[in-house]
Amino acid sequence: MEKTDMLPHKAEILQIKQETETNLNIKTFRIQFQDSGVRENFNFKPGQFMMVTVYGVGEAPFGFSSSPTEKDYIEFSVKEVGLVTEALHNLKEGDEIGIRGPFGNGFPLESTENKNIIFIGGGIGLAPLRSLINYVLDENNRDKYKKVQLLNAFRSPEDTLFCDDYEWWENSKDTLVKYTIDEPCEGWSKCVGYPHTLIEDELDYNLPDTRVFTCGPPIMIKFITERLQELGIEPEEIITTLEMKMSCGVGKCGRCNIGHYYVCKDGPVFTLDQLREMPDEY
């Protein structure tokens, strides 16, 4: 590790989008590095993460929610849950933050080529998946992949994320998009129910060469992975992210150690096969 890996690069907040209007407070930040050299040479893969510094408060890890195909800016999405996230939510467009990274292993892009893909996202877990979804659906990459299916699960209509992407996703070639909420409500005509109960009826899961990417609350991941296996999806084709517990981003503090893995260095992307090697604490 180089000493410069520990120094944040200055970035300007170009745009802040309020994603939700409920007590599940989520904002998406669009940023740009102030140094043009850093901006041109900063490369990341979907699934990786960066350390974001709010000067005078602290730093925290966040996955990329934009695709690396976007060269003019980077986006990340933040749920307000603690000191650093609250400070981020109090910032304004034009304010300055610090960025270290990218860190982690990222999603397996090359080995996913020529496969059918299913994305199952829950709440803020859709953020890291969005980076990969937008990468796959980019016009320069779309022909590398077969059929793409999305099942996006939210607590309520007011908790839906990335609504500006829906038209693009829905109109992409060989792409099926479904949305579900936990409980029925007035005005909602789409799916209702938890995502693991909808896979068999709403998705074409029985296609050959299918890989599933899923991210969301731990309890959702548990039920999703169990259901996928019951439907015959092999554990090595089920991929998720473990972003909880990360702190320093470089495997030095030990906070994200689970068994013989460090989430920030060995992950945050893992197959279900790898998760099975971990203690139950994950």
Backbone torsions as a table, in degrees:
resi	resn	phi	psi	omega
1	MET	NA	132.0	177.7
2	GLU	-83.7	151.1	177.7
3	LYS	-57.7	-34.4	-178.2
4	THR	-66.9	-19.0	177.7
5	ASP	-64.4	-21.5	-176.8
6	MET	-94.2	-2.6	-178.9
7	LEU	-101.4	125.0	-179.9
8	PRO	-73.2	144.4	172.3
9	HIS	-91.3	140.1	-178.4
10	LYS	-75.3	136.1	178.7
11	ALA	-137.3	148.4	178.6
12	GLU	-100.8	139.4	173.8
13	ILE	-79.4	113.9	-179.2
14	LEU	-85.4	-35.6	-173.8
15	GLN	-154.5	142.4	173.4
16	ILE	-125.4	122.2	179.5
17	LYS	-112.0	124.8	173.9
18	GLN	-77.5	110.7	-175.5
19	GLU	-80.9	-40.5	-175.2
20	THR	-121.5	156.4	-179.0
21	GLU	-117.6	17.0	-178.5
22	THR	-110.3	-171.5	177.1
23	ASN	-71.4	-7.1	171.2
24	LEU	-86.8	82.4	-167.5
25	ASN	-82.7	108.7	-177.9
26	ILE	-127.7	131.0	175.9
27	LYS	-125.9	148.2	173.7
28	THR	-109.2	129.2	-177.8
29	PHE	-107.2	129.4	173.9
30	ARG	-106.3	124.8	-174.1
31	ILE	-129.0	163.6	175.6
32	GLN	-143.9	134.0	177.6
33	PHE	-64.5	140.3	179.9
34	GLN	-73.3	-32.6	179.1
35	ASP	-85.4	120.0	-177.2
36	SER	-63.8	-30.6	177.7
37	GLY	-66.5	-43.0	175.9
38	VAL	-63.2	-43.1	-178.6
39	ARG	-59.4	-41.9	-177.4
40	GLU	-74.5	-26.6	-173.5
41	ASN	-107.3	3.0	179.9
42	PHE	-85.2	109.8	-178.2
43	ASN	-121.4	138.0	178.2
44	PHE	-142.1	164.4	175.2
45	LYS	-110.3	147.6	172.3
46	PRO	-53.4	136.5	-178.2
47	GLY	100.3	-21.1	174.8
48	GLN	-75.3	174.8	-179.7
49	PHE	-139.1	168.9	176.3
50	MET	-132.0	159.3	174.2
51	MET	-97.3	124.1	-176.4
52	VAL	-107.6	126.2	-179.4
53	THR	-103.5	127.0	166.0
54	VAL	-101.3	109.1	-172.5
55	TYR	-58.6	132.3	-179.3
56	GLY	86.0	-5.5	-178.4
57	VAL	-120.7	-53.8	-178.5
58	GLY	154.3	-169.5	179.0
59	GLU	-135.8	160.3	-179.8
60	ALA	-153.3	155.1	-179.8
61	PRO	-85.4	141.0	176.3
62	PHE	-142.3	135.7	175.4
63	GLY	-74.0	156.3	176.4
64	PHE	-74.9	133.0	175.3
65	SER	-107.5	-3.1	172.7
66	SER	-102.2	164.0	179.7
67	SER	-88.1	147.6	175.0
68	PRO	-65.7	-9.8	175.2
69	THR	-71.5	-17.4	174.2
70	GLU	-83.7	113.1	-173.9
71	LYS	-95.0	-16.1	-174.1
72	ASP	-91.7	-13.1	-177.5
73	TYR	-160.5	169.1	174.5
74	ILE	-126.8	142.9	175.8
75	GLU	-123.5	145.3	171.3
76	PHE	-144.4	150.9	-174.1
77	SER	-115.9	139.5	-169.9
78	VAL	-130.4	124.4	170.7
79	LYS	-93.8	130.8	-177.6
80	GLU	-75.3	109.5	-176.7
81	VAL	-137.1	-11.3	-175.5
82	GLY	-160.9	-164.5	-172.0
83	LEU	-61.5	-52.6	-177.1
84	VAL	-69.0	-41.5	-179.5
85	THR	-66.7	-35.7	176.0
86	GLU	-64.9	-40.6	178.5
87	ALA	-64.2	-40.8	176.5
88	LEU	-60.4	-44.3	-178.2
89	HIS	-65.6	-20.4	179.4
90	ASN	-89.1	-6.9	179.1
91	LEU	-75.2	165.1	-178.6
92	LYS	-124.0	161.5	174.5
93	GLU	-59.0	134.9	-175.1
94	GLY	98.1	-16.6	177.6
95	ASP	-71.7	163.9	-175.3
96	GLU	-111.3	137.6	173.6
97	ILE	-131.1	171.4	177.5
98	GLY	-112.2	146.9	-178.0
99	ILE	-130.5	128.0	168.9
100	ARG	-116.8	145.1	176.8
101	GLY	136.6	-164.0	-0.3
102	PRO	-77.2	158.2	180.0
103	PHE	-127.5	162.9	175.5
104	GLY	90.1	178.7	-171.3
105	ASN	-93.6	-27.4	-178.9
106	GLY	77.4	167.5	178.8
107	PHE	-74.4	149.7	-179.0
108	PRO	-76.3	94.8	-174.0
109	LEU	-75.1	-50.7	-173.7
110	GLU	-65.6	-42.6	-177.9
111	SER	-73.7	-9.4	177.6
112	THR	-90.5	-14.1	179.2
113	GLU	-60.4	145.3	-178.4
114	ASN	66.9	21.4	175.6
115	LYS	-114.7	157.1	164.8
116	ASN	-78.7	144.3	-174.9
117	ILE	-126.2	134.3	171.4
118	ILE	-117.1	127.5	173.8
119	PHE	-108.8	129.1	174.6
120	ILE	-127.5	109.3	-176.9
121	GLY	-118.0	145.1	178.0
122	GLY	-126.3	118.5	176.2
123	GLY	58.1	-133.5	-178.9
124	ILE	-64.2	-15.6	175.7
125	GLY	-64.7	-15.1	176.4
126	LEU	-71.2	-19.4	-175.0
127	ALA	-60.6	-56.1	178.2
128	PRO	-65.7	-30.2	176.2
129	LEU	-67.2	-35.0	179.5
130	ARG	-57.9	-38.0	178.6
131	SER	-58.6	-43.3	179.8
132	LEU	-75.6	-40.4	178.3
133	ILE	-56.6	-49.1	-177.9
134	ASN	-68.3	-29.7	175.0
135	TYR	-67.4	-47.0	-178.2
136	VAL	-64.9	-40.4	-175.8
137	LEU	-84.0	-5.3	176.1
138	ASP	-58.8	140.6	-173.9
139	GLU	-59.3	-24.9	179.2
140	ASN	-84.0	-10.0	-177.4
141	ASN	-118.7	-19.0	-168.3
142	ARG	-55.8	-37.3	-176.5
143	ASP	-72.5	-7.0	178.1
144	LYS	-78.9	-14.3	-173.1
145	TYR	-124.4	156.5	-179.8
146	LYS	-88.9	-138.0	-177.0
147	LYS	-67.6	138.9	178.7
148	VAL	-117.7	132.2	178.2
149	GLN	-129.7	139.3	179.7
150	LEU	-124.9	133.2	170.6
151	LEU	-124.7	106.0	-175.4
152	ASN	-105.2	119.6	-174.9
153	ALA	-109.7	132.5	178.9
154	PHE	-134.6	159.3	-179.6
155	ARG	-67.2	-39.7	-178.1
156	SER	-155.2	168.3	177.0
157	PRO	-58.1	-31.7	-179.5
158	GLU	-73.0	-12.2	-178.3
159	ASP	-100.6	7.0	-179.6
160	THR	-68.5	146.6	-177.0
161	LEU	-117.5	153.8	171.4
162	PHE	58.3	40.9	-177.3
163	CYS	-59.7	-27.5	-179.3
164	ASP	-67.0	-16.9	-179.2
165	ASP	-88.4	-16.0	-167.2
166	TYR	-60.9	-44.0	-178.0
167	GLU	-61.4	-43.1	178.0
168	TRP	-62.1	-48.7	-180.0
169	TRP	-58.3	-48.6	-174.6
170	GLU	-65.6	-27.9	-177.9
171	ASN	-96.8	3.2	179.3
172	SER	-74.0	151.6	-177.3
173	LYS	-61.3	133.9	175.7
174	ASP	51.6	43.7	-177.9
175	THR	-127.7	129.6	177.3
176	LEU	-114.2	128.1	-178.6
177	VAL	-122.1	128.3	177.1
178	LYS	-126.0	148.8	178.1
179	TYR	-128.3	142.1	177.7
180	THR	-140.3	150.5	172.8
181	ILE	-122.5	163.8	-172.9
182	ASP	-65.5	-45.2	-174.3
183	GLU	-130.5	149.0	178.7
184	PRO	-64.4	149.4	176.1
185	CYS	-151.8	161.9	-177.4
186	GLU	-63.7	133.2	176.9
187	GLY	90.6	-6.6	-179.5
188	TRP	-99.3	118.2	-176.2
189	SER	-111.2	3.5	-178.6
190	LYS	-94.2	-162.7	-174.5
191	CYS	-65.8	151.0	174.7
192	VAL	-131.2	132.1	178.1
193	GLY	134.1	166.2	179.0
194	TYR	-75.8	144.9	-168.8
195	PRO	-60.2	-32.8	-177.7
196	HIS	-67.3	-20.7	179.3
197	THR	-86.6	-7.6	-173.6
198	LEU	-107.9	-11.3	-173.4
199	ILE	-56.6	-47.8	-173.2
200	GLU	-66.6	-35.8	-175.8
201	ASP	-89.7	-27.0	-170.7
202	GLU	-106.8	-17.3	-175.5
203	LEU	-123.3	150.7	176.0
204	ASP	-90.8	76.7	-173.7
205	TYR	-77.8	-14.5	-171.3
206	ASN	-90.5	13.0	177.2
207	LEU	-70.8	145.2	175.9
208	PRO	-69.8	159.0	177.3
209	ASP	53.1	52.6	-179.1
210	THR	-107.3	134.0	175.3
211	ARG	-120.5	138.3	-177.3
212	VAL	-114.3	129.1	173.1
213	PHE	-112.5	126.1	-177.7
214	THR	-137.9	143.4	178.4
215	CYS	-154.7	138.9	-178.6
216	GLY	170.0	-162.4	177.6
217	PRO	-59.2	146.3	-178.1
218	PRO	-52.5	-39.5	-178.7
219	ILE	-67.4	-34.1	176.5
220	MET	-66.2	-44.3	179.5
221	ILE	-59.6	-41.1	-179.4
222	LYS	-59.6	-49.9	-177.7
223	PHE	-70.7	-36.2	178.7
224	ILE	-62.8	-49.3	-176.8
225	THR	-65.8	-36.0	176.9
226	GLU	-64.3	-43.4	-177.9
227	ARG	-68.8	-39.6	178.9
228	LEU	-61.1	-39.9	178.4
229	GLN	-67.2	-38.5	177.0
230	GLU	-61.1	-30.9	-179.4
231	LEU	-87.2	1.0	173.1
232	GLY	98.2	7.4	176.7
233	ILE	-77.6	127.8	-177.9
234	GLU	-70.4	144.2	-177.0
235	PRO	-56.6	-33.1	-179.3
236	GLU	-73.2	-10.8	178.3
237	GLU	-100.3	4.8	178.1
238	ILE	-108.9	117.9	-171.7
239	ILE	-127.0	135.5	-179.7
240	THR	-140.9	-179.2	177.3
241	THR	-124.2	145.6	175.1
242	LEU	-119.9	95.1	-177.0
243	GLU	-100.7	-4.3	-179.1
244	MET	-73.0	155.5	174.5
245	LYS	77.9	-11.4	-178.5
246	MET	-67.7	144.4	-179.4
247	SER	-136.4	-65.4	-174.4
248	CYS	-82.4	-27.9	178.8
249	GLY	89.2	-8.4	-175.4
250	VAL	-129.5	14.5	174.4
251	GLY	76.5	21.3	-177.8
252	LYS	-99.2	-32.7	-174.6
253	CYS	-82.2	-22.9	178.2
254	GLY	80.8	0.0	-175.7
255	ARG	-65.4	-30.8	-176.0
256	CYS	-99.8	15.7	179.2
257	ASN	-69.9	124.1	175.3
258	ILE	-131.4	110.1	-175.6
259	GLY	62.2	-127.5	178.4
260	HIS	-97.9	12.5	178.9
261	TYR	-105.5	146.9	164.5
262	TYR	-112.1	118.8	-173.8
263	VAL	-57.4	-40.4	-174.7
264	CYS	-72.1	-27.9	-177.8
265	LYS	-99.8	-44.7	-177.4
266	ASP	-86.6	-17.2	178.5
267	GLY	-121.4	-146.3	8.2
268	PRO	-80.6	0.7	-179.2
269	VAL	-90.6	128.8	179.6
270	PHE	-137.8	149.7	169.5
271	THR	-84.1	163.9	176.6
272	LEU	-63.0	-33.1	175.0
273	ASP	-56.5	-43.6	179.8
274	GLN	-69.0	-37.9	178.6
275	LEU	-61.5	-34.0	179.9
276	ARG	-65.2	-22.2	179.2
277	GLU	-80.5	-12.2	-174.5
278	MET	-89.2	153.9	172.3
279	PRO	-61.3	162.6	-176.6
280	ASP	-62.8	-14.5	-174.9
281	GLU	-63.7	-20.2	-177.2
282	TYR	-66.2	NA	NA
